[in-house]
Structures are given as C-alpha cells and as structure tokens.
Amino acid sequence: MRIGRVLPVIMCAAVGACTRSVQHRGAIVPAESAVTRVMKRQVTNAVDAGDGDVRLRSLRQQLAINQGDVAVRMQLAGEYRAKGYPELALEHYRFAAERQPSDGVQIEIAKTLRSMGLRAQALPELRGDSAVIESWRGILLDEMGEPVRAEAHHRAAVAKDPGSDSLHNNLGYNLLLQRRSAEAAAEFRRVLEIAPQSPLARNNLALALAADPAQALEQWRAAGDPAAAHNNVAALYIQRGQYGAARRELESALAYKKDHPEAIRNLQLVGELEGGSVHLPGRNPSKWKRFGVGFRNVVLGIEPPRTAAPSSAQQAASAGQP
C-alpha cells in the first residue's frame, strides 16, 4: 500500500535432464559465460530447494513419471514462482499452455511476467477475449500508467460478466486513476449491491467520495472501524491544510482507540505541520516530517484487489493469484 506519510487504515521444477559428457579429442571448449553460470546456478538452486521440500519433491517425481500431466506441471510452476524462481515457473507454464491452452494458463504466464516487472511482455500472452482476460489486460495497462487504454478492457470485462463484484471494483479503480471520482463511486456502489458486506468496497467508495469528508466518514464508519474511519478523514483534512479539523478527527479516533498507532502518528504530523510538535511516549516525531505526497497517494495508494474473479470453469483450468 502506497499511502505516503498519512496513514489511513484501509481496506485478491526444473526438468532435470540426465546429460552425458562426450569428449572429442582436440575439441576447443569455449569459456562459460557469466550469463550461463548464473542460469546454471539458478537451476541448481531450484533443484536443491526442491530436494529439501517434500511437496516440490513429490511434484517433480510425479512429473518424472508422466511429463504430460498438465495439472501437476501447473502446481509445480506455482510452487517455483512462490519460492522465487519465476523463470522456471514460466518454462512449466509455457509447456502447459502448449499441451492444454486455457485462460487460466495464459493468466498464470502473464502474472509471472508481471512479478518480474515485465508487464509489456505479459500483455501479448493474454490472447483470449473472456471477461477475466479482458480484466487482466486492463490491470496490466493500469499498472503501466495507461488507464485510458485500460478502461476499454475493464468495460469489456464488465459487459461480459456484469454480476462480478471484482470486475466492477477493477473498473472503479481504473476510474479513480483517471480522477473520475463520481463514476468510480457509481462502480463501487454497484459492488456493494452485489456484495453488501464487502468492507473493501466501503473503503473504496469512501475514497471516491473524498471531496466530501462527511460522506467519506459515513462509508468508512460503515466498514466497521470507527477509529480507522476518523483517522482516514483526518488524512483528507491534512491534505487540505485544515489541521484543526484533522486534529479533531484524530482526537475522535483516539477516543475510540487510545493506542491507535496511525492516529497517533498523524497527530504527531499535524503538530509538526502546525509549526510545533506533539511528543508522545515512545514515539519519534522526526520520522513524520515529510508529508507532501498529496491526496493522490492517499487515494491511489489504497489498492483494491487486482485480480479478476474467474469463472468456475476457468478456476478449474488454472492451477495455482495477486
């Protein structure tokens, strides 16, 4: 979560080939490049990790018996990605995609590339036109700083599956990125129609209504944590330079929960921004001198779930989110 200095509490195996060394008398063996050494080390590390992990060892053994078992290969890829070997995961996902193409496999490939910071390379991997594929295109474009392009994909996803709360949520997030708060609020209200108990939707709706702190407070309180609600509204007032109003909200937050850490820190910040300081036992106010990130980070640093909800059929096809 990227909230800057204002702190609202807001709330989705290497295939070990047996090789033989064949020596040719008089052959010149080229020096091993640094890249080759690194790749070999990664494979060796991954194999070592697998040998020490009961689940990985079991999956590798199953795959050794049946190389064509796509379900096992997908599980193995997921394990490697989780353990920090995305290159190995990609090899298995690509093999699975060749044997048994599906939306789920495409998404896992895209997610793996995304985890490596290769979002532009992930986009072409999404070749279908289902709701979940369209939503993931939108997610990647949002993260690449192209929300206008992304909007068309989010809207296509919602059109294909209008009953999905996560797809409406992702569209709302896209609209927040474009600073179209009223439209974003409409999407988050739609989420609450589909999933009335969603605290995340309440939080996101409050962010969309931030221009009116009273409305935002109402939504944050409805999420069930009044101390966090008042602290969040205080963050809005701090951004506006209304430090007296912020202080009142923080005092309300601390009345509900006297040791609320974010409210305490924001109260320190208000004191410093007003030109004084607030000294609290065990706290270091000097850590909170840099505010300046603006309300944009308060809004956009609260990241809704960035996965689209797949259908049951897609879930079955995909082994393995963010």
C-alpha positions in Angstrom: 0.0 0.0 0.0 1.4 3.3 -1.0 0.0 5.9 1.5 3.0 8.1 2.0 3.1 9.7 5.4 -0.6 9.9 6.1 -1.7 6.6 7.5 -5.3 5.6 6.9 -6.1 2.0 7.8 -8.0 0.9 4.7 -9.2 -2.0 3.5 -7.4 -10.7 -4.2 10.8 -27.7 -11.4 13.4 -27.8 -13.5 13.2 -30.9 -15.7 16.4 -32.5 -14.7 17.9 -33.8 -17.9 20.4 -36.5 -17.5 23.4 -35.5 -19.7 26.4 -37.4 -20.8 29.7 -35.6 -21.4 31.2 -36.8 -24.7 34.8 -35.8 -25.1 36.2 -35.1 -28.6 40.0 -35.3 -28.8 41.3 -31.9 -29.8 38.0 -30.0 -29.4 38.1 -26.4 -28.2 35.7 -25.9 -25.3 34.5 -22.2 -25.1 34.7 -20.4 -21.8 31.5 -20.5 -19.9 29.8 -17.0 -20.0 28.7 -15.2 -16.8 25.1 -15.5 -18.0 25.4 -19.2 -18.4 26.9 -19.6 -14.9 24.1 -17.6 -13.4 21.4 -19.7 -15.2 23.1 -22.9 -14.1 23.2 -21.6 -10.5 19.5 -20.7 -10.6 18.6 -24.2 -11.9 20.9 -25.8 -9.3 19.4 -23.7 -6.5 15.9 -24.6 -7.6 16.8 -28.3 -7.7 18.4 -28.0 -4.3 15.2 -26.2 -3.0 13.1 -28.9 -4.5 15.1 -31.7 -2.9 14.6 -30.2 0.5 10.9 -29.5 0.1 8.6 -32.5 0.4 5.9 -31.1 -1.8 8.2 -30.0 -4.5 10.0 -33.3 -4.5 6.7 -35.1 -4.8 5.5 -33.0 -7.7 8.8 -33.5 -9.5 8.6 -37.2 -9.0 5.0 -37.2 -10.4 6.2 -35.2 -13.4 9.1 -37.6 -14.0 6.6 -40.4 -14.3 4.2 -38.5 -16.6 5.7 -35.5 -18.4 2.3 -34.7 -19.9 0.4 -34.3 -16.6 -0.6 -30.6 -17.0 -2.3 -30.3 -13.6 0.9 -31.4 -11.8 3.0 -29.2 -14.0 0.8 -26.2 -13.2 1.2 -26.9 -9.5 4.9 -27.3 -9.8 5.1 -23.9 -11.7 3.1 -22.3 -8.9 5.5 -23.7 -6.3 8.5 -22.4 -8.1 7.1 -19.0 -8.5 6.2 -18.8 -4.9 9.8 -19.8 -4.0 11.3 -17.1 -6.1 12.1 -18.9 -9.3 9.8 -17.2 -11.9 12.0 -18.3 -14.9 11.5 -22.0 -14.0 7.8 -21.3 -13.4 7.5 -19.8 -16.9 9.0 -22.9 -18.5 6.4 -25.1 -17.0 3.5 -22.7 -17.6 4.5 -22.4 -21.3 4.7 -26.2 -21.6 1.2 -26.5 -20.1 -0.1 -23.8 -22.5 1.2 -25.8 -25.5 -0.4 -29.0 -24.2 -3.7 -27.6 -22.8 -4.4 -24.0 -23.7 -6.7 -22.1 -21.4 -7.5 -18.7 -20.0 -6.0 -19.9 -16.7 -2.7 -20.8 -18.1 -2.4 -17.5 -20.1 -3.1 -15.6 -16.9 -0.5 -17.5 -14.9 2.1 -16.7 -17.6 1.1 -13.0 -17.5 1.2 -12.9 -13.7 4.6 -14.5 -13.6 6.0 -12.0 -16.1 4.3 -9.2 -14.1 6.1 -10.4 -11.0 9.3 -10.0 -12.9 8.4 -6.4 -13.9 7.7 -7.4 -17.5 4.2 -6.1 -17.9 4.6 -5.0 -21.5 5.8 -8.6 -22.3 2.9 -10.0 -20.4 0.2 -8.3 -22.4 0.7 -10.4 -25.6 0.3 -13.6 -23.6 -3.4 -12.7 -23.0 -4.9 -13.8 -26.3 -8.4 -14.7 -25.3 -11.5 -12.5 -25.1 -13.2 -13.7 -21.9 -14.1 -11.4 -19.0 -11.1 -12.5 -17.0 -8.7 -12.0 -19.8 -10.1 -8.5 -20.6 -9.8 -7.6 -17.0 -6.2 -8.7 -16.7 -5.4 -6.6 -19.8 -6.9 -3.6 -18.0 -4.9 -4.4 -14.9 -1.6 -4.5 -16.7 -2.3 -1.3 -18.6 -3.4 0.4 -15.3 -0.1 -0.6 -13.8 1.8 0.6 -16.9 0.3 4.1 -16.4 -2.1 3.8 -19.3 -5.5 3.9 -17.6 -7.3 5.5 -20.6 -6.4 2.4 -22.7 -7.2 0.1 -19.8 -10.7 1.5 -19.3 -11.9 -0.1 -22.6 -10.8 -3.5 -21.4 -12.3 -3.1 -17.9 -15.6 -2.1 -19.5 -15.4 -5.1 -21.9 -14.9 -7.4 -18.9 -17.9 -5.9 -17.0 -20.1 -6.2 -20.1 -19.2 -9.9 -20.4 -19.8 -10.6 -16.7 -21.9 -7.8 -15.2 -22.6 -9.7 -12.0 -18.9 -9.9 -10.9 -18.1 -7.6 -8.0 -14.4 -7.8 -8.6 -14.7 -6.7 -12.2 -16.8 -3.6 -11.2 -14.2 -3.0 -8.4 -11.4 -3.0 -11.0 -13.3 -0.6 -13.3 -13.9 1.7 -10.3 -10.2 1.6 -9.5 -9.4 2.5 -13.1 -11.7 5.5 -12.9 -10.1 6.6 -9.7 -6.8 6.6 -11.5 -8.3 8.9 -14.1 -9.6 11.1 -11.3 -13.2 10.5 -12.3 -14.5 10.1 -8.8 -18.2 10.3 -9.4 -18.1 7.5 -12.0 -15.8 5.5 -9.7 -18.3 5.9 -6.8 -21.1 4.5 -9.0 -19.0 1.4 -9.7 -18.2 0.9 -6.0 -21.9 1.3 -5.2 -22.6 -1.4 -7.8 -20.0 -3.6 -6.0 -22.0 -3.1 -2.7 -25.2 -4.1 -4.5 -23.6 -7.4 -5.5 -21.6 -7.9 -2.2 -23.2 -5.8 0.5 -20.8 -7.0 3.2 -17.6 -6.0 1.4 -15.5 -3.8 3.6 -13.2 -3.2 0.7 -16.0 -1.7 -1.4 -16.9 0.6 1.5 -13.4 1.8 1.8 -13.1 2.4 -2.0 -16.4 4.2 -2.1 -15.2 6.4 0.7 -12.1 7.2 -1.3 -14.2 8.1 -4.3 -16.3 10.4 -2.1 -13.3 12.1 -0.5 -14.2 15.5 -1.8 -16.9 15.4 0.9 -15.3 14.3 4.1 -18.7 13.8 5.8 -19.8 11.3 3.1 -16.4 9.6 3.2 -16.7 9.3 7.0 -20.1 7.7 6.7 -18.8 5.0 4.4 -15.7 4.4 6.5 -17.7 4.0 9.6 -20.0 1.6 7.9 -16.9 -0.6 7.3 -16.9 -1.3 11.0 -13.9 0.5 12.5 -14.7 4.0 13.8 -11.2 4.7 14.9 -9.8 4.0 11.4 -12.7 5.9 9.9 -11.9 9.1 11.8 -8.2 8.7 11.1 -8.8 8.4 7.4 -10.9 11.5 7.3 -8.1 13.3 9.2 -5.8 12.3 6.4 -8.1 14.2 4.0 -8.1 17.3 6.1 -4.3 17.2 6.4 -4.0 17.2 2.7 -6.2 20.3 2.5 -4.2 22.0 5.2 -7.2 22.0 7.6 -5.1 21.0 10.6 -7.7 22.0 13.2 -10.3 19.7 11.6 -7.7 17.0 11.2 -6.8 17.2 14.9 -10.5 16.9 15.9 -10.9 13.8 13.8 -7.7 12.3 15.3 -8.9 13.0 18.8 -12.1 11.2 17.9 -10.1 8.3 16.6 -8.1 8.1 19.8 -11.3 8.3 21.9 -12.4 5.1 20.2 -9.0 3.5 20.5 -6.4 5.3 22.6 -3.5 3.4 21.2 -4.4 3.6 17.6 -0.9 3.8 16.0 -1.8 5.5 12.8 -3.9 8.2 14.6 -1.0 8.8 17.0 1.4 9.2 14.1 -0.9 11.5 12.2 -1.4 13.6 15.3 2.4 14.0 15.6 2.4 15.0 11.9 -0.3 17.6 12.5 1.7 19.1 15.4 4.8 19.4 13.2 2.8 20.9 10.2 1.4 23.5 12.5 4.9 24.5 13.5 5.1 22.8 16.8 5.4 19.2 17.8 3.5 16.5 19.7 5.6 14.4 21.9 4.2 11.0 22.8 5.9 8.4 24.9 8.0 6.0 22.9 7.4 7.9 19.6 9.9 9.7 17.4 8.1 12.6 15.7 11.1 13.3 13.4 10.1 10.4 11.3 6.9 12.2 10.2 8.2 15.5 8.9 7.8 14.7 5.2 4.2 14.9 4.2 3.9 16.4 0.7 2.8 13.3 -1.1 -0.7 14.8 -1.7 -4.1 13.3 -1.6 -3.4 11.5 -4.9 -1.3 9.0 -2.9 -3.9 8.7 -0.2 -6.5 7.7 -2.9 -4.3 5.7 -5.3 -2.1 4.2 -2.7 -5.1 2.1 -1.5 -5.0 -0.7 -3.9 -8.2 -2.7 -4.5 -7.7 -6.4 -5.4 -6.0 -6.5 -8.7 -7.3 -9.9 -9.8 -10.4 -10.5 -11.8 -12.6 -13.3 -10.5 -12.5 -16.2 -12.9 -15.5 -18.4 -13.6 -15.7 -21.8 -12.1 -14.5 -23.3 -15.4 -11.5 -21.0 -15.5 -10.7 -21.8 -11.9 -10.7 -25.5 -12.8 -8.4 -24.8 -15.8 -6.0 -22.7 -13.7 -3.9 -24.3 -11.1 -2.4 -22.0 -8.8 -3.5 -15.3 -7.9 -2.2 -11.5 -6.8 
